[in-house]
Every structure is written in structure tokens, then in C-alpha cells.
Amino acid sequence: MKKLSLDELNRLSVEAFKKADKNPIVLVLDNVRSLNNVGAAFRTGDAFLVEKIFLCGITGTPPHRDIHKTALGATESVAWEYRENTIELIRELRHEGYQVCVLEQASHSIPLNRFQPKPGQPYALVFGNEVFGVHEDVVLAADHVLEIPQLGTKHSLNISVTIGIALWDLVCKTEGLEK
């Protein structure tokens, strides 16, 4: 066993990524303040072939060196769009057939491990501000509120970790790794 070189990984080029069939998932960042978290969302979105990332409210947008530092070029591969108003975007996505899943700690949330997505169903995963979470109006407009069960003393995970866990779970459950 040996560590693979970059050439041996056979990763897609940016052009091939843009042409590739995507997993029917979009990420929505609702007022995320950390540019490093924005960059991590791009990098993780690239890893799981998401359709698009929506950057809403105060969320920073490329080009920015702090986003680029974490994204490692994924801002060139993953489609993105800025939207000022998250709730208007959520309404549009629902109208387009997306099931909106907010990742948040809320009453009646569904533990992520118990959520059963439907293969082929498009999903919008919404992640919120590092201090205040997803805005209450967005939580109320969602189809599902998902929560990652935690066992320790802390009550939250960093948004970049949450994005990775949620995407991995959703892609595995919908057989999106078969692309």
C-alpha cells in the first residue's frame, strides 16, 4: 500500500467538472460570516459534485484571497450565485422542486442519521451564521430541519464540518457516489 500521487487520483479537470453530471444538491449559505467557511463550502461542494452554491446576505463572495485559500480553486469549478434574500431564494428553490433541508438545532428536528432522502429528488441544504444559525423565517419555510446528533459537551459544530457530514450522508444515501 502506498499513498497515491496527484496524477494517480484521476481527478476531474475544471472543464470536465463543469460538464459532469452533478448530484441534485445545492448548498445555501445563509449569512455565513467566515470567508474560510465559505471557501470550505466550495471545496466540499466540489468533492461531492454539487450543482451550485448560493451565497446569501452577508456571506462573502469570490474572488477573495481568504475564500481562495480554503477553496483551493473550487470557486472555479463549482457554480455559484449571490442572493441578497435567503427566504426568497428558498421559495424559488421549492417552486423548482427542491426539498429544502435546514441544518439546525430546532424543535422537531430529524436526526441526520434517521433522515431518508429519495434518490433523484433535488435537495437544497441550508447552513447558517456561525453565531445565530439559520434565520428563523428560513427554518419555518423549510421542508425538513435536520440535526447532527452530538455526544460531547459542545452544542454545535463548525459550519464547514457540518457541510461535510451532511453532504457525505446525503450523497451516500442517494447513491451519489456512483457517478
MOJOMO-V877127 format. One record per residue. N is the residue number from 1. SS is DSSP state (@ for helix, = for strand, . for the rest). PHI is phi in radians with two decimals (NA if undefined). D_FIRST is the distance of its C-alpha to the first C-alpha in Angstrom with 2 decimals. Layout:
n=N ss=SS phi=PHI d_first=D_FIRST
n=N ss=SS phi=PHI d_first=D_FIRST
This chain:
n=1 ss=. phi=NA d_first=0.00
n=2 ss=. phi=-2.52 d_first=3.79
n=3 ss=. phi=-1.15 d_first=7.02
n=4 ss=. phi=-1.39 d_first=9.16
n=5 ss=. phi=-1.36 d_first=12.47
n=6 ss=. phi=-1.04 d_first=15.72
n=7 ss=@ phi=-1.13 d_first=16.49
n=8 ss=@ phi=-1.25 d_first=13.38
n=9 ss=@ phi=-1.25 d_first=14.40
n=10 ss=. phi=0.94 d_first=17.57
n=11 ss=. phi=-1.30 d_first=19.84
n=12 ss=. phi=-1.19 d_first=23.52
n=13 ss=. phi=-1.31 d_first=26.06
n=14 ss=@ phi=-1.04 d_first=28.96
n=15 ss=@ phi=-1.11 d_first=31.17
n=16 ss=@ phi=-1.17 d_first=28.88
n=17 ss=@ phi=-1.05 d_first=28.47
n=18 ss=@ phi=-1.09 d_first=32.27
n=19 ss=@ phi=-1.56 d_first=32.71
n=20 ss=. phi=-1.19 d_first=30.06
n=21 ss=. phi=-1.13 d_first=31.28
n=22 ss=. phi=-1.73 d_first=31.07
n=23 ss== phi=-1.24 d_first=30.82
n=24 ss== phi=-1.34 d_first=34.48
n=25 ss== phi=-2.39 d_first=34.13
n=26 ss== phi=-2.08 d_first=35.90
n=27 ss== phi=-1.82 d_first=35.62
n=28 ss== phi=-2.14 d_first=38.88
n=29 ss== phi=-1.79 d_first=39.02
n=30 ss== phi=-1.67 d_first=42.40
n=31 ss=. phi=1.03 d_first=43.62
n=32 ss=. phi=-1.38 d_first=40.31
n=33 ss=. phi=-1.59 d_first=41.27
n=34 ss=. phi=-1.48 d_first=38.02
n=35 ss=@ phi=-1.17 d_first=36.88
n=36 ss=@ phi=-1.14 d_first=33.39
n=37 ss=@ phi=-1.15 d_first=33.36
n=38 ss=@ phi=-1.10 d_first=34.58
n=39 ss=@ phi=-1.07 d_first=31.79
n=40 ss=@ phi=-1.13 d_first=29.21
n=41 ss=@ phi=-1.08 d_first=30.91
n=42 ss=@ phi=-1.11 d_first=30.46
n=43 ss=@ phi=-1.10 d_first=26.78
n=44 ss=@ phi=-1.23 d_first=26.15
n=45 ss=@ phi=-1.04 d_first=28.60
n=46 ss=@ phi=-1.10 d_first=26.72
n=47 ss=@ phi=-1.03 d_first=23.40
n=48 ss=. phi=-1.94 d_first=25.32
n=49 ss=. phi=0.89 d_first=27.62
n=50 ss== phi=-1.28 d_first=30.85
n=51 ss== phi=-1.20 d_first=34.11
n=52 ss== phi=-2.92 d_first=35.71
n=53 ss== phi=-2.11 d_first=36.26
n=54 ss== phi=-1.82 d_first=39.85
n=55 ss== phi=-1.86 d_first=40.78
n=56 ss== phi=-2.07 d_first=44.00
n=57 ss=. phi=1.12 d_first=46.70
n=58 ss=. phi=-1.43 d_first=45.79
n=59 ss=. phi=-1.04 d_first=42.12
n=60 ss=. phi=-1.20 d_first=41.31
n=61 ss=. phi=-2.18 d_first=40.46
n=62 ss=. phi=-1.19 d_first=38.64
n=63 ss=. phi=-1.44 d_first=39.05
n=64 ss=. phi=-2.70 d_first=38.66
n=65 ss=@ phi=-1.08 d_first=36.49
n=66 ss=@ phi=-1.23 d_first=35.49
n=67 ss=@ phi=-1.22 d_first=34.36
n=68 ss=@ phi=-1.05 d_first=32.57
n=69 ss=@ phi=-1.02 d_first=30.79
n=70 ss=@ phi=-1.59 d_first=29.03
n=71 ss=@ phi=-1.25 d_first=28.93
n=72 ss=. phi=0.89 d_first=27.12
n=73 ss=. phi=1.65 d_first=28.99
n=74 ss=@ phi=-1.19 d_first=28.97
n=75 ss=@ phi=-1.21 d_first=32.77
n=76 ss=@ phi=-1.53 d_first=32.77
n=77 ss=@ phi=-1.69 d_first=30.83
n=78 ss=. phi=-1.52 d_first=32.16
n=79 ss=. phi=-1.15 d_first=35.85
n=80 ss== phi=-2.58 d_first=37.99
n=81 ss== phi=-2.64 d_first=41.63
n=82 ss== phi=-1.63 d_first=43.82
n=83 ss== phi=-2.32 d_first=46.33
n=84 ss=. phi=-1.23 d_first=48.89
n=85 ss=. phi=-1.95 d_first=49.61
n=86 ss=@ phi=-1.15 d_first=46.85
n=87 ss=@ phi=-1.13 d_first=49.24
n=88 ss=@ phi=-1.11 d_first=50.54
n=89 ss=@ phi=-1.08 d_first=47.01
n=90 ss=@ phi=-1.03 d_first=46.25
n=91 ss=@ phi=-1.08 d_first=49.42
n=92 ss=@ phi=-1.11 d_first=48.46
n=93 ss=@ phi=-1.11 d_first=44.98
n=94 ss=@ phi=-1.10 d_first=46.54
n=95 ss=@ phi=-1.08 d_first=49.10
n=96 ss=. phi=-1.42 d_first=46.31
n=97 ss=. phi=1.76 d_first=44.84
n=98 ss=. phi=-1.31 d_first=42.11
n=99 ss== phi=-1.51 d_first=41.79
n=100 ss== phi=-1.67 d_first=41.80
n=101 ss== phi=-2.07 d_first=39.61
n=102 ss== phi=-1.59 d_first=40.27
n=103 ss== phi=-1.66 d_first=37.78
n=104 ss=. phi=-2.85 d_first=40.25
n=105 ss=. phi=-1.57 d_first=41.61
n=106 ss=. phi=-2.66 d_first=44.81
n=107 ss=. phi=-1.10 d_first=47.08
n=108 ss=. phi=1.15 d_first=46.04
n=109 ss=. phi=-1.21 d_first=42.50
n=110 ss== phi=-1.79 d_first=39.94
n=111 ss== phi=-1.03 d_first=36.82
n=112 ss=@ phi=-0.93 d_first=33.91
n=113 ss=@ phi=-1.16 d_first=32.21
n=114 ss=@ phi=-1.74 d_first=35.47
n=115 ss=. phi=-1.32 d_first=36.00
n=116 ss=. phi=-2.01 d_first=35.63
n=117 ss=. phi=-1.23 d_first=35.59
n=118 ss=. phi=-1.69 d_first=36.73
n=119 ss=. phi=-0.98 d_first=34.39
n=120 ss=. phi=1.52 d_first=35.98
n=121 ss=. phi=-1.28 d_first=38.19
n=122 ss=. phi=-1.31 d_first=37.99
n=123 ss== phi=-2.18 d_first=37.46
n=124 ss== phi=-1.96 d_first=38.40
n=125 ss== phi=-1.75 d_first=36.65
n=126 ss== phi=-1.90 d_first=38.89
n=127 ss== phi=-2.16 d_first=37.86
n=128 ss== phi=-1.92 d_first=40.51
n=129 ss== phi=-0.98 d_first=41.64
n=130 ss=. phi=-1.08 d_first=39.83
n=131 ss=. phi=-1.79 d_first=43.08
n=132 ss=. phi=-1.76 d_first=45.16
n=133 ss== phi=1.32 d_first=42.65
n=134 ss=. phi=-1.35 d_first=43.57
n=135 ss=. phi=-1.01 d_first=47.29
n=136 ss=@ phi=-0.96 d_first=49.35
n=137 ss=@ phi=-1.08 d_first=50.79
n=138 ss=@ phi=-1.23 d_first=47.35
n=139 ss=@ phi=-1.02 d_first=46.42
n=140 ss=@ phi=-1.17 d_first=49.65
n=141 ss=@ phi=-1.51 d_first=49.03
n=142 ss=. phi=-1.32 d_first=45.56
n=143 ss=. phi=-1.40 d_first=44.91
n=144 ss== phi=-2.48 d_first=42.45
n=145 ss== phi=-2.02 d_first=41.69
n=146 ss== phi=-1.86 d_first=38.20
n=147 ss== phi=-2.30 d_first=37.17
n=148 ss=. phi=-1.52 d_first=33.83
n=149 ss=. phi=-1.07 d_first=34.58
n=150 ss=. phi=-2.24 d_first=34.04
n=151 ss=. phi=-1.93 d_first=34.27
n=152 ss=. phi=-1.62 d_first=34.88
n=153 ss=. phi=-1.53 d_first=37.90
n=154 ss=. phi=-1.42 d_first=37.35
n=155 ss=. phi=-1.79 d_first=38.88
n=156 ss=. phi=-2.71 d_first=36.74
n=157 ss=. phi=-1.97 d_first=33.40
n=158 ss=. phi=-1.07 d_first=33.02
n=159 ss=@ phi=-1.00 d_first=33.59
n=160 ss=@ phi=-1.14 d_first=30.26
n=161 ss=@ phi=-1.20 d_first=28.49
n=162 ss=@ phi=-1.05 d_first=30.95
n=163 ss=@ phi=-1.06 d_first=30.30
n=164 ss=@ phi=-1.08 d_first=26.54
n=165 ss=@ phi=-1.11 d_first=27.13
n=166 ss=@ phi=-1.14 d_first=29.95
n=167 ss=@ phi=-1.14 d_first=28.28
n=168 ss=@ phi=-1.00 d_first=25.12
n=169 ss=@ phi=-1.08 d_first=27.50
n=170 ss=@ phi=-1.13 d_first=29.82
n=171 ss=@ phi=-1.16 d_first=27.27
n=172 ss=@ phi=-1.11 d_first=25.53
n=173 ss=@ phi=-1.21 d_first=28.97
n=174 ss=. phi=-1.81 d_first=30.24
n=175 ss=. phi=1.03 d_first=27.26
n=176 ss=@ phi=-1.28 d_first=26.93
n=177 ss=@ phi=-1.35 d_first=23.16
n=178 ss=@ phi=-1.41 d_first=24.03
n=179 ss=. phi=-1.13 d_first=25.33
